[in-house]
Amino acid sequence: MKPYNTMSKEELTKEKEALTSEFNAHKAKGLKLNMARGKPGDDQLALSMPMMDILNSKSNLYSEGNIDCRNYGELTGIPEAKRLFADYMGVAIDEIMIVGSTSLTFMYDCIARAMLTGVLGSERPWVKEEKVKFLCPVPGYDRHFAICQFLGIEMINIPTSSTGPDMDMIENLVSSDPLIKGIWVVPKFSNPLGITYSDNTIKRLASLKPAAKDFRVFSDNAYAMHIVYKDVPLLSMMDAFKESGNANMLYLFGSTNKVTFPGAGIAFMAAAKENIAFKEKQLSMHAIGYDKLNMLRHVRFLKDVPGIKAQMQKHADLLRPKFDAVINKLEAELTGLGAGTWVKPDGGYFITFMAEKGCAKKIIALCKDAGVSMTNAGATHPYGNDPDDSFIRIAPSFPSLEELKTAMEVFCTSAKLVSAEHYLSC
């Protein structure tokens, strides 16, 4: 088919009529399909069910050092859990702490505590500043942005390419504005692009010279082992920051929520040991210890980093056909049409679709009208405001393969219909 931007008004009108009929046929099916969040599917959750049998009333519930996992204590985690996830994160055992079951909760806690008390090296609590600003690479993760918005932190969009965020822009901003206290980054298989930051990007992040002496890089490691098509090595962030003399500038967060069970995994934070000691002191004000039975269960199930990789290979084998279904449908229906472009990720949980400018919200609205729920247009940007109204995050993991194929038929019809209308109005 001819690209829409080369069609005459008459051709576009006929195309719109045909697509409207096709859309109405989808709508008449009464579908109820959900592609709104990156939730693991039932088949993925089944992979971790054997973990539920590891501990029972007859189990040895003591960890190394004769620590009773049924009782209070061990605020930073049991030794074998710290060792496993230090290996996973590529840090030393005194550079990690186990912080409950969800990393997002601890990210929020870290920023909230910074607002109330500052971070290591702060002259005053962040809330005492005239204003607090964060840099936000876009497209990015809506939950990161929601934390900042809730706490009244001003967000600044940073464009992202295949190698990572615009480092020229970042360097200029942080060196000149002491109110910029942090940046969100997802350096491997980023949400939603699925890219991995280049070595040069990591080195430049590590070598930043912020005007704010208590500036922090909040690095979310959520997808680092979530390979779908190709593993891409990531330069060790901890090593890079140490080599630049900026070890205390880095916070690394991770969890097993998409390795085992979402909301019931193991969350951890890695940082320079001075930061860990500072965080431990703060944590002691509101916690005595996290769920050590869950730590023990995870360590005995996953065993070591090769065990985590083997688990993630099983996830990849289940996810890949779903990613293929989305990519193949987009290529078959939309290639060269002028109805949007997309990024085939190396890994992660999402496929990023870029609609024609001004079309994303209309496409999402049509999908919803036909019974297909998707993440809101604009969620990839701070304040839910994508200035080009272009980015759409497709989450293939939760529906069954057959449901996903049906949902993509609706999506492609909606994208074509909105795009045809867009070119008719030009």
Secondary structure as UniProt FT lines:
FT   HELIX           4..6
FT   HELIX           9..27
FT   TURN            28..29
FT   STRAND          33..35
FT   HELIX           42..46
FT   TURN            47..48
FT   HELIX           49..53
FT   TURN            57..58
FT   STRAND          62..63
FT   TURN            64..66
FT   STRAND          67..68
FT   TURN            69..70
FT   TURN            75..76
FT   HELIX           79..89
FT   HELIX           93..95
FT   STRAND          96..98
FT   HELIX           103..117
FT   TURN            120..121
FT   HELIX           126..128
FT   STRAND          133..138
FT   HELIX           142..150
FT   TURN            151..152
FT   STRAND          154..161
FT   TURN            162..163
FT   STRAND          164..165
FT   HELIX           167..176
FT   TURN            178..179
FT   STRAND          180..185
FT   TURN            191..193
FT   HELIX           199..206
FT   TURN            213..214
FT   STRAND          216..220
FT   TURN            222..225
FT   HELIX           237..243
FT   TURN            244..245
FT   HELIX           247..249
FT   STRAND          250..255
FT   TURN            257..259
FT   TURN            262..263
FT   STRAND          267..271
FT   HELIX           273..283
FT   TURN            284..286
FT   HELIX           292..302
FT   HELIX           305..334
FT   TURN            335..338
FT   STRAND          341..343
FT   STRAND          351..354
FT   TURN            357..358
FT   HELIX           360..369
FT   TURN            370..371
FT   STRAND          372..374
FT   TURN            377..380
FT   HELIX           382..384
FT   TURN            387..388
FT   STRAND          391..394
FT   HELIX           401..425
//
